[in-house]
Amino acid sequence: MRGNKKFGLILLLAVFTVPAFGQGQPPDKTIAVFGQTIHYFDIGSGPVVVLLHGLGSRKDDW
């Protein structure tokens, strides 16, 4: 029983402290393509990389 409490405490700390140290989302930009609004991020330097998400995901997942 003691091990379960310790595991639960570690799990709670991991869940609630890790996101606090994240950098957050960069501001997104939009562009209209064939009447559809496309949201995108323009960050970093170097070669351009395009990541397309599929059904059920969002740009924020990348």
N, CA, C and O atoms as a Tripos MOL2 file, in Angstrom:
@<TRIPOS>MOLECULE
protein
  248   247    62     0     0
PROTEIN
NO_CHARGES

@<TRIPOS>ATOM
      1 N           0.8230   -1.1990    0.0000 N.3       1 MET1
      2 CA          0.0000    0.0000    0.0000 C.3       1 MET1
      3 C           0.8660    1.2620    0.0000 C.2       1 MET1
      4 O           0.5230    2.2650   -0.6250 O.2       1 MET1
      5 N           1.9750    1.1940    0.7000 N.am      2 ARG2
      6 CA          2.8610    2.3420    0.7860 C.3       2 ARG2
      7 C           3.4430    2.6790   -0.5880 C.2       2 ARG2
      8 O           3.5990    3.8510   -0.9320 O.2       2 ARG2
      9 N           3.7650    1.6440   -1.3710 N.am      3 GLY3
     10 CA          4.3000    1.8510   -2.7140 C.3       3 GLY3
     11 C           3.2920    2.5170   -3.6320 C.2       3 GLY3
     12 O           3.6670    3.3180   -4.4880 O.2       3 GLY3
     13 N           2.0030    2.1940   -3.4620 N.am      4 ASN4
     14 CA          0.9600    2.8080   -4.2900 C.3       4 ASN4
     15 C           0.8390    4.3040   -4.0160 C.2       4 ASN4
     16 O           0.6500    5.0910   -4.9420 O.2       4 ASN4
     17 N           0.9450    4.6940   -2.7610 N.am      5 LYS5
     18 CA          0.8710    6.1150   -2.4200 C.3       5 LYS5
     19 C           2.0600    6.8720   -3.0050 C.2       5 LYS5
     20 O           1.9160    7.9800   -3.5210 O.2       5 LYS5
     21 N           3.2260    6.2580   -2.9160 N.am      6 LYS6
     22 CA          4.4290    6.8870   -3.4520 C.3       6 LYS6
     23 C           4.3210    7.0360   -4.9710 C.2       6 LYS6
     24 O           4.6580    8.0830   -5.5250 O.2       6 LYS6
     25 N           3.8500    5.9860   -5.6340 N.am      7 PHE7
     26 CA          3.6690    6.0330   -7.0860 C.3       7 PHE7
     27 C           2.6470    7.1040   -7.4670 C.2       7 PHE7
     28 O           2.8580    7.8480   -8.4250 O.2       7 PHE7
     29 N           1.5470    7.1860   -6.7270 N.am      8 GLY8
     30 CA          0.5200    8.1870   -7.0020 C.3       8 GLY8
     31 C           1.0420    9.6060   -6.8450 C.2       8 GLY8
     32 O           0.7170   10.4850   -7.6440 O.2       8 GLY8
     33 N           1.8460    9.8280   -5.8230 N.am      9 LEU9
     34 CA          2.4260   11.1550   -5.6080 C.3       9 LEU9
     35 C           3.3830   11.5230   -6.7390 C.2       9 LEU9
     36 O           3.3550   12.6490   -7.2350 O.2       9 LEU9
     37 N           4.2200   10.5850   -7.1450 N.am     10 ILE10
     38 CA          5.1480   10.8390   -8.2520 C.3      10 ILE10
     39 C           4.3780   11.1200   -9.5330 C.2      10 ILE10
     40 O           4.7410   12.0240  -10.2860 O.2      10 ILE10
     41 N           3.3310   10.3650   -9.7890 N.am     11 LEU11
     42 CA          2.5100   10.5680  -10.9850 C.3      11 LEU11
     43 C           1.8540   11.9480  -10.9690 C.2      11 LEU11
     44 O           1.8600   12.6440  -11.9840 O.2      11 LEU11
     45 N           1.2950   12.3460   -9.8440 N.am     12 LEU12
     46 CA          0.6790   13.6730   -9.7360 C.3      12 LEU12
     47 C           1.6950   14.7820   -9.9810 C.2      12 LEU12
     48 O           1.4100   15.7390  -10.7000 O.2      12 LEU12
     49 N           2.8610   14.6590   -9.3960 N.am     13 LEU13
     50 CA          3.8940   15.6750   -9.5980 C.3      13 LEU13
     51 C           4.3170   15.7420  -11.0580 C.2      13 LEU13
     52 O           4.5160   16.8310  -11.5970 O.2      13 LEU13
     53 N           4.4540   14.5970  -11.6960 N.am     14 ALA14
     54 CA          4.8560   14.5740  -13.1070 C.3      14 ALA14
     55 C           3.7980   15.2150  -13.9930 C.2      14 ALA14
     56 O           4.1270   15.9730  -14.9050 O.2      14 ALA14
     57 N           2.5500   14.9210  -13.7330 N.am     15 VAL15
     58 CA          1.4600   15.4360  -14.5680 C.3      15 VAL15
     59 C           1.3130   16.9460  -14.4290 C.2      15 VAL15
     60 O           1.0630   17.6340  -15.4180 O.2      15 VAL15
     61 N           1.4630   17.4660  -13.2250 N.am     16 PHE16
     62 CA          1.1880   18.8830  -13.0070 C.3      16 PHE16
     63 C           2.4130   19.7920  -13.0730 C.2      16 PHE16
     64 O           2.2530   21.0100  -13.1520 O.2      16 PHE16
     65 N           3.6170   19.2510  -13.0440 N.am     17 THR17
     66 CA          4.7870   20.1220  -13.1010 C.3      17 THR17
     67 C           5.4350   20.1750  -14.4700 C.2      17 THR17
     68 O           5.9960   21.2110  -14.8270 O.2      17 THR17
     69 N           5.3860   19.1230  -15.2440 N.am     18 VAL18
     70 CA          6.0310   19.1120  -16.5600 C.3      18 VAL18
     71 C           5.4470   20.1760  -17.4880 C.2      18 VAL18
     72 O           6.2250   20.8940  -18.1160 O.2      18 VAL18
     73 N           4.1140   20.3220  -17.6140 N.am     19 PRO19
     74 CA          3.5960   21.3690  -18.5050 C.3      19 PRO19
     75 C           3.9660   22.7800  -18.0570 C.2      19 PRO19
     76 O           4.0110   23.6890  -18.8860 O.2      19 PRO19
     77 N           4.2280   22.9800  -16.7860 N.am     20 ALA20
     78 CA          4.5660   24.3150  -16.2960 C.3      20 ALA20
     79 C           5.9030   24.8010  -16.8420 C.2      20 ALA20
     80 O           6.1440   26.0060  -16.8940 O.2      20 ALA20
     81 N           6.7630   23.8930  -17.2440 N.am     21 PHE21
     82 CA          8.0720   24.2660  -17.7580 C.3      21 PHE21
     83 C           8.1010   24.3620  -19.2740 C.2      21 PHE21
     84 O           9.1530   24.6500  -19.8450 O.2      21 PHE21
     85 N           6.9860   24.1320  -19.9380 N.am     22 GLY22
     86 CA          6.9250   24.2240  -21.3930 C.3      22 GLY22
     87 C           7.0550   25.6580  -21.8700 C.2      22 GLY22
     88 O           6.8760   26.6000  -21.0970 O.2      22 GLY22
     89 N           7.3620   25.8150  -23.1280 N.am     23 GLN23
     90 CA          7.5430   27.1470  -23.6830 C.3      23 GLN23
     91 C           6.2330   27.7810  -24.1170 C.2      23 GLN23
     92 O           6.1950   28.9830  -24.3770 O.2      23 GLN23
     93 N           5.1850   27.0290  -24.2000 N.am     24 GLY24
     94 CA          3.9240   27.5680  -24.6780 C.3      24 GLY24
     95 C           3.8700   27.5640  -26.1970 C.2      24 GLY24
     96 O           4.8480   27.2180  -26.8590 O.2      24 GLY24
     97 N           2.7450   27.9420  -26.7360 N.am     25 GLN25
     98 CA          2.5560   27.9480  -28.1840 C.3      25 GLN25
     99 C           3.0450   29.2550  -28.7850 C.2      25 GLN25
    100 O           2.7920   30.3240  -28.2290 O.2      25 GLN25
    101 N           3.7380   29.1820  -29.9080 N.am     26 PRO26
    102 CA          4.0910   30.4180  -30.6090 C.3      26 PRO26
    103 C           2.8440   31.0080  -31.2570 C.2      26 PRO26
    104 O           1.8750   30.2850  -31.4880 O.2      26 PRO26
    105 N           2.8470   32.2950  -31.5510 N.am     27 PRO27
    106 CA          1.6810   32.8810  -32.2190 C.3      27 PRO27
    107 C           1.5060   32.2750  -33.6090 C.2      27 PRO27
    108 O           2.4720   32.1060  -34.3540 O.2      27 PRO27
    109 N           0.2690   31.9540  -33.9400 N.am     28 ASP28
    110 CA          0.0290   31.3780  -35.2640 C.3      28 ASP28
    111 C          -0.3820   32.4610  -36.2480 C.2      28 ASP28
    112 O          -0.8200   33.5430  -35.8590 O.2      28 ASP28
    113 N          -0.2340   32.1520  -37.5150 N.am     29 LYS29
    114 CA         -0.6040   33.0650  -38.5930 C.3      29 LYS29
    115 C          -1.6670   32.3820  -39.4380 C.2      29 LYS29
    116 O          -1.8840   31.1760  -39.3230 O.2      29 LYS29
    117 N          -2.3270   33.1600  -40.2890 N.am     30 THR30
    118 CA         -3.3490   32.5840  -41.1640 C.3      30 THR30
    119 C          -3.1300   33.0400  -42.5970 C.2      30 THR30
    120 O          -2.5470   34.0900  -42.8640 O.2      30 THR30
    121 N          -3.6220   32.2060  -43.5090 N.am     31 ILE31
    122 CA         -3.5980   32.5260  -44.9320 C.3      31 ILE31
    123 C          -4.8570   31.9150  -45.5460 C.2      31 ILE31
    124 O          -5.2870   30.8350  -45.1400 O.2      31 ILE31
    125 N          -5.4390   32.6000  -46.5140 N.am     32 ALA32
    126 CA         -6.6280   32.0830  -47.1960 C.3      32 ALA32
    127 C          -6.1850   31.3670  -48.4710 C.2      32 ALA32
    128 O          -5.4880   31.9440  -49.3050 O.2      32 ALA32
    129 N          -6.5950   30.1070  -48.6140 N.am     33 VAL33
    130 CA         -6.2700   29.3040  -49.7910 C.3      33 VAL33
    131 C          -7.5730   28.7160  -50.3230 C.2      33 VAL33
    132 O          -8.2220   27.9200  -49.6460 O.2      33 VAL33
    133 N          -7.9500   29.1070  -51.5280 N.am     34 PHE34
    134 CA         -9.1920   28.6340  -52.1570 C.3      34 PHE34
    135 C         -10.3930   28.7960  -51.2310 C.2      34 PHE34
    136 O         -11.2420   27.9090  -51.1430 O.2      34 PHE34
    137 N         -10.4580   29.9290  -50.5450 N.am     35 GLY35
    138 CA        -11.6020   30.2180  -49.6850 C.3      35 GLY35
    139 C         -11.5380   29.5680  -48.3080 C.2      35 GLY35
    140 O         -12.4590   29.7450  -47.5110 O.2      35 GLY35
    141 N         -10.4890   28.8310  -48.0090 N.am     36 GLN36
    142 CA        -10.3370   28.1840  -46.7020 C.3      36 GLN36
    143 C          -9.2420   28.8990  -45.9160 C.2      36 GLN36
    144 O          -8.2020   29.2580  -46.4690 O.2      36 GLN36
    145 N          -9.4800   29.0970  -44.6470 N.am     37 THR37
    146 CA         -8.4790   29.7280  -43.7940 C.3      37 THR37
    147 C          -7.5440   28.6570  -43.2450 C.2      37 THR37
    148 O          -7.9850   27.7010  -42.6080 O.2      37 THR37
    149 N          -6.2610   28.8260  -43.4980 N.am     38 ILE38
    150 CA         -5.2450   27.8890  -43.0290 C.3      38 ILE38
    151 C          -4.4430   28.5680  -41.9220 C.2      38 ILE38
    152 O          -3.9300   29.6720  -42.1060 O.2      38 ILE38
    153 N          -4.3400   27.9030  -40.7770 N.am     39 HIS39
    154 CA         -3.5320   28.4030  -39.6610 C.3      39 HIS39
    155 C          -2.1760   27.7240  -39.7260 C.2      39 HIS39
    156 O          -2.0900   26.5270  -40.0000 O.2      39 HIS39
    157 N          -1.1120   28.4830  -39.4740 N.am     40 TYR40
    158 CA          0.2320   27.9030  -39.5020 C.3      40 TYR40
    159 C           1.1520   28.6370  -38.5400 C.2      40 TYR40
    160 O           0.8670   29.7500  -38.0970 O.2      40 TYR40
    161 N           2.2650   27.9820  -38.2300 N.am     41 PHE41
    162 CA          3.3140   28.5800  -37.4130 C.3      41 PHE41
    163 C           4.4960   28.8770  -38.3130 C.2      41 PHE41
    164 O           4.8340   28.0730  -39.1820 O.2      41 PHE41
    165 N           5.1230   30.0150  -38.1160 N.am     42 ASP42
    166 CA          6.3370   30.3830  -38.8400 C.3      42 ASP42
    167 C           7.4050   30.6800  -37.7930 C.2      42 ASP42
    168 O           7.5270   31.8100  -37.3210 O.2      42 ASP42
    169 N           8.1820   29.6460  -37.4340 N.am     43 ILE43
    170 CA          9.1640   29.7970  -36.3610 C.3      43 ILE43
    171 C          10.4930   29.1770  -36.7650 C.2      43 ILE43
    172 O          10.5530   28.3660  -37.6890 O.2      43 ILE43
    173 N          11.5400   29.5540  -36.0810 N.am     44 GLY44
    174 CA         12.8440   28.9460  -36.2840 C.3      44 GLY44
    175 C          13.5830   29.4960  -37.4790 C.2      44 GLY44
    176 O          13.1830   30.4880  -38.0880 O.2      44 GLY44
    177 N          14.6810   28.8190  -37.8010 N.am     45 SER45
    178 CA         15.4920   29.1990  -38.9520 C.3      45 SER45
    179 C          15.9560   27.9220  -39.6370 C.2      45 SER45
    180 O          15.8260   26.8260  -39.0900 O.2      45 SER45
    181 N          16.4880   28.0730  -40.8140 N.am     46 GLY46
    182 CA         16.9510   26.9080  -41.5610 C.3      46 GLY46
    183 C          15.9570   26.5140  -42.6310 C.2      46 GLY46
    184 O          15.0710   27.2950  -42.9780 O.2      46 GLY46
    185 N          16.0980   25.3010  -43.1610 N.am     47 PRO47
    186 CA         15.2030   24.8470  -44.2300 C.3      47 PRO47
    187 C          13.7450   24.7840  -43.7590 C.2      47 PRO47
    188 O          13.4650   24.5530  -42.5820 O.2      47 PRO47
    189 N          12.8480   24.9900  -44.6840 N.am     48 VAL48
    190 CA         11.4170   24.9380  -44.3760 C.3      48 VAL48
    191 C          10.9810   23.4850  -44.2200 C.2      48 VAL48
    192 O          11.3490   22.6270  -45.0230 O.2      48 VAL48
    193 N          10.2030   23.2200  -43.1890 N.am     49 VAL49
    194 CA          9.6390   21.8940  -42.9500 C.3      49 VAL49
    195 C           8.1340   22.0580  -42.8440 C.2      49 VAL49
    196 O           7.6570   22.8810  -42.0640 O.2      49 VAL49
    197 N           7.3840   21.2920  -43.6130 N.am     50 VAL50
    198 CA          5.9260   21.3460  -43.5760 C.3      50 VAL50
    199 C           5.4210   20.0650  -42.9310 C.2      50 VAL50
    200 O           5.7150   18.9680  -43.4050 O.2      50 VAL50
    201 N           4.6610   20.2040  -41.8460 N.am     51 LEU51
    202 CA          4.0740   19.0700  -41.1520 C.3      51 LEU51
    203 C           2.5640   19.1550  -41.3050 C.2      51 LEU51
    204 O           1.9500   20.1240  -40.8590 O.2      51 LEU51
    205 N           1.9710   18.1690  -41.9210 N.am     52 LEU52
    206 CA          0.5190   18.1340  -42.1080 C.3      52 LEU52
    207 C          -0.0860   17.1570  -41.1170 C.2      52 LEU52
    208 O           0.4140   16.0460  -40.9380 O.2      52 LEU52
    209 N          -1.1620   17.5770  -40.4780 N.am     53 HIS53
    210 CA         -1.8220   16.6790  -39.5350 C.3      53 HIS53
    211 C          -2.9950   16.0010  -40.2160 C.2      53 HIS53
    212 O          -3.5170   16.4860  -41.2200 O.2      53 HIS53
    213 N          -3.3950   14.8860  -39.6630 N.am     54 GLY54
    214 CA         -4.5040   14.1260  -40.2230 C.3      54 GLY54
    215 C          -5.7910   14.3590  -39.4630 C.2      54 GLY54
    216 O          -5.8800   15.2500  -38.6180 O.2      54 GLY54
    217 N          -6.7630   13.5670  -39.7680 N.am     55 LEU55
    218 CA         -8.0750   13.6560  -39.1440 C.3      55 LEU55
    219 C          -7.9610   13.4560  -37.6330 C.2      55 LEU55
    220 O          -7.3150   12.5150  -37.1700 O.2      55 LEU55
    221 N          -8.5730   14.3210  -36.8940 N.am     56 GLY56
    222 CA         -8.6120   14.1770  -35.4440 C.3      56 GLY56
    223 C          -7.4360   14.8020  -34.7150 C.2      56 GLY56
    224 O          -7.3300   14.6640  -33.4970 O.2      56 GLY56
    225 N          -6.5580   15.4810  -35.4210 N.am     57 SER57
    226 CA         -5.4470   16.1440  -34.7380 C.3      57 SER57
    227 C          -5.4420   17.6220  -35.0990 C.2      57 SER57
    228 O          -6.1920   18.0660  -35.9680 O.2      57 SER57
    229 N          -4.5900   18.3700  -34.4210 N.am     58 ARG58
    230 CA         -4.5380   19.8140  -34.6210 C.3      58 ARG58
    231 C          -3.1010   20.2530  -34.8380 C.2      58 ARG58
    232 O          -2.1650   19.5020  -34.5640 O.2      58 ARG58
    233 N          -2.9330   21.4690  -35.3300 N.am     59 LYS59
    234 CA         -1.5880   22.0170  -35.5220 C.3      59 LYS59
    235 C          -0.8550   22.1150  -34.1970 C.2      59 LYS59
    236 O           0.3730   22.0340  -34.1640 O.2      59 LYS59
    237 N          -1.5820   22.2880  -33.1140 N.am     60 ASP60
    238 CA         -0.9760   22.4040  -31.7950 C.3      60 ASP60
    239 C          -0.3220   21.0990  -31.3460 C.2      60 ASP60
    240 O           0.5400   21.1160  -30.4680 O.2      60 ASP60
    241 N          -0.7180   19.9690  -31.9330 N.am     61 ASP61
    242 CA         -0.1470   18.6800  -31.5620 C.3      61 ASP61
    243 C           1.2990   18.5440  -31.9970 C.2      61 ASP61
    244 O           2.0400   17.7620  -31.4020 O.2      61 ASP61
    245 N           1.7200   19.2720  -33.0040 N.am     62 TRP62
    246 CA          3.0970   19.1780  -33.4720 C.3      62 TRP62
    247 C           3.9740   19.8980  -32.5150 C.2      62 TRP62
    248 O           5.1890   19.9510  -32.7100 O.2      62 TRP62
@<TRIPOS>BOND
     1     1     2 1
     2     2     3 1
     3     3     4 2
     4     3     5 am
     5     5     6 1
     6     6     7 1
     7     7     8 2
     8     7     9 am
     9     9    10 1
    10    10    11 1
    11    11    12 2
    12    11    13 am
    13    13    14 1
    14    14    15 1
    15    15    16 2
    16    15    17 am
    17    17    18 1
    18    18    19 1
    19    19    20 2
    20    19    21 am
    21    21    22 1
    22    22    23 1
    23    23    24 2
    24    23    25 am
    25    25    26 1
    26    26    27 1
    27    27    28 2
    28    27    29 am
    29    29    30 1
    30    30    31 1
    31    31    32 2
    32    31    33 am
    33    33    34 1
    34    34    35 1
    35    35    36 2
    36    35    37 am
    37    37    38 1
    38    38    39 1
    39    39    40 2
    40    39    41 am
    41    41    42 1
    42    42    43 1
    43    43    44 2
    44    43    45 am
    45    45    46 1
    46    46    47 1
    47    47    48 2
    48    47    49 am
    49    49    50 1
    50    50    51 1
    51    51    52 2
    52    51    53 am
    53    53    54 1
    54    54    55 1
    55    55    56 2
    56    55    57 am
    57    57    58 1
    58    58    59 1
    59    59    60 2
    60    59    61 am
    61    61    62 1
    62    62    63 1
    63    63    64 2
    64    63    65 am
    65    65    66 1
    66    66    67 1
    67    67    68 2
    68    67    69 am
    69    69    70 1
    70    70    71 1
    71    71    72 2
    72    71    73 am
    73    73    74 1
    74    74    75 1
    75    75    76 2
    76    75    77 am
    77    77    78 1
    78    78    79 1
    79    79    80 2
    80    79    81 am
    81    81    82 1
    82    82    83 1
    83    83    84 2
    84    83    85 am
    85    85    86 1
    86    86    87 1
    87    87    88 2
    88    87    89 am
    89    89    90 1
    90    90    91 1
    91    91    92 2
    92    91    93 am
    93    93    94 1
    94    94    95 1
    95    95    96 2
    96    95    97 am
    97    97    98 1
    98    98    99 1
    99    99   100 2
   100    99   101 am
   101   101   102 1
   102   102   103 1
   103   103   104 2
   104   103   105 am
   105   105   106 1
   106   106   107 1
   107   107   108 2
   108   107   109 am
   109   109   110 1
   110   110   111 1
   111   111   112 2
   112   111   113 am
   113   113   114 1
   114   114   115 1
   115   115   116 2
   116   115   117 am
   117   117   118 1
   118   118   119 1
   119   119   120 2
   120   119   121 am
   121   121   122 1
   122   122   123 1
   123   123   124 2
   124   123   125 am
   125   125   126 1
   126   126   127 1
   127   127   128 2
   128   127   129 am
   129   129   130 1
   130   130   131 1
   131   131   132 2
   132   131   133 am
   133   133   134 1
   134   134   135 1
   135   135   136 2
   136   135   137 am
   137   137   138 1
   138   138   139 1
   139   139   140 2
   140   139   141 am
   141   141   142 1
   142   142   143 1
   143   143   144 2
   144   143   145 am
   145   145   146 1
   146   146   147 1
   147   147   148 2
   148   147   149 am
   149   149   150 1
   150   150   151 1
   151   151   152 2
   152   151   153 am
   153   153   154 1
   154   154   155 1
   155   155   156 2
   156   155   157 am
   157   157   158 1
   158   158   159 1
   159   159   160 2
   160   159   161 am
   161   161   162 1
   162   162   163 1
   163   163   164 2
   164   163   165 am
   165   165   166 1
   166   166   167 1
   167   167   168 2
   168   167   169 am
   169   169   170 1
   170   170   171 1
   171   171   172 2
   172   171   173 am
   173   173   174 1
   174   174   175 1
   175   175   176 2
   176   175   177 am
   177   177   178 1
   178   178   179 1
   179   179   180 2
   180   179   181 am
   181   181   182 1
   182   182   183 1
   183   183   184 2
   184   183   185 am
   185   185   186 1
   186   186   187 1
   187   187   188 2
   188   187   189 am
   189   189   190 1
   190   190   191 1
   191   191   192 2
   192   191   193 am
   193   193   194 1
   194   194   195 1
   195   195   196 2
   196   195   197 am
   197   197   198 1
   198   198   199 1
   199   199   200 2
   200   199   201 am
   201   201   202 1
   202   202   203 1
   203   203   204 2
   204   203   205 am
   205   205   206 1
   206   206   207 1
   207   207   208 2
   208   207   209 am
   209   209   210 1
   210   210   211 1
   211   211   212 2
   212   211   213 am
   213   213   214 1
   214   214   215 1
   215   215   216 2
   216   215   217 am
   217   217   218 1
   218   218   219 1
   219   219   220 2
   220   219   221 am
   221   221   222 1
   222   222   223 1
   223   223   224 2
   224   223   225 am
   225   225   226 1
   226   226   227 1
   227   227   228 2
   228   227   229 am
   229   229   230 1
   230   230   231 1
   231   231   232 2
   232   231   233 am
   233   233   234 1
   234   234   235 1
   235   235   236 2
   236   235   237 am
   237   237   238 1
   238   238   239 1
   239   239   240 2
   240   239   241 am
   241   241   242 1
   242   242   243 1
   243   243   244 2
   244   243   245 am
   245   245   246 1
   246   246   247 1
   247   247   248 2
@<TRIPOS>SUBSTRUCTURE
     1 MET1         2 RESIDUE 1 A MET
     2 ARG2         6 RESIDUE 1 A ARG
     3 GLY3        10 RESIDUE 1 A GLY
     4 ASN4        14 RESIDUE 1 A ASN
     5 LYS5        18 RESIDUE 1 A LYS
     6 LYS6        22 RESIDUE 1 A LYS
     7 PHE7        26 RESIDUE 1 A PHE
     8 GLY8        30 RESIDUE 1 A GLY
     9 LEU9        34 RESIDUE 1 A LEU
    10 ILE10       38 RESIDUE 1 A ILE
    11 LEU11       42 RESIDUE 1 A LEU
    12 LEU12       46 RESIDUE 1 A LEU
    13 LEU13       50 RESIDUE 1 A LEU
    14 ALA14       54 RESIDUE 1 A ALA
    15 VAL15       58 RESIDUE 1 A VAL
    16 PHE16       62 RESIDUE 1 A PHE
    17 THR17       66 RESIDUE 1 A THR
    18 VAL18       70 RESIDUE 1 A VAL
    19 PRO19       74 RESIDUE 1 A PRO
    20 ALA20       78 RESIDUE 1 A ALA
    21 PHE21       82 RESIDUE 1 A PHE
    22 GLY22       86 RESIDUE 1 A GLY
    23 GLN23       90 RESIDUE 1 A GLN
    24 GLY24       94 RESIDUE 1 A GLY
    25 GLN25       98 RESIDUE 1 A GLN
    26 PRO26      102 RESIDUE 1 A PRO
    27 PRO27      106 RESIDUE 1 A PRO
    28 ASP28      110 RESIDUE 1 A ASP
    29 LYS29      114 RESIDUE 1 A LYS
    30 THR30      118 RESIDUE 1 A THR
    31 ILE31      122 RESIDUE 1 A ILE
    32 ALA32      126 RESIDUE 1 A ALA
    33 VAL33      130 RESIDUE 1 A VAL
    34 PHE34      134 RESIDUE 1 A PHE
    35 GLY35      138 RESIDUE 1 A GLY
    36 GLN36      142 RESIDUE 1 A GLN
    37 THR37      146 RESIDUE 1 A THR
    38 ILE38      150 RESIDUE 1 A ILE
    39 HIS39      154 RESIDUE 1 A HIS
    40 TYR40      158 RESIDUE 1 A TYR
    41 PHE41      162 RESIDUE 1 A PHE
    42 ASP42      166 RESIDUE 1 A ASP
    43 ILE43      170 RESIDUE 1 A ILE
    44 GLY44      174 RESIDUE 1 A GLY
    45 SER45      178 RESIDUE 1 A SER
    46 GLY46      182 RESIDUE 1 A GLY
    47 PRO47      186 RESIDUE 1 A PRO
    48 VAL48      190 RESIDUE 1 A VAL
    49 VAL49      194 RESIDUE 1 A VAL
    50 VAL50      198 RESIDUE 1 A VAL
    51 LEU51      202 RESIDUE 1 A LEU
    52 LEU52      206 RESIDUE 1 A LEU
    53 HIS53      210 RESIDUE 1 A HIS
    54 GLY54      214 RESIDUE 1 A GLY
    55 LEU55      218 RESIDUE 1 A LEU
    56 GLY56      222 RESIDUE 1 A GLY
    57 SER57      226 RESIDUE 1 A SER
    58 ARG58      230 RESIDUE 1 A ARG
    59 LYS59      234 RESIDUE 1 A LYS
    60 ASP60      238 RESIDUE 1 A ASP
    61 ASP61      242 RESIDUE 1 A ASP
    62 TRP62      246 RESIDUE 1 A TRP
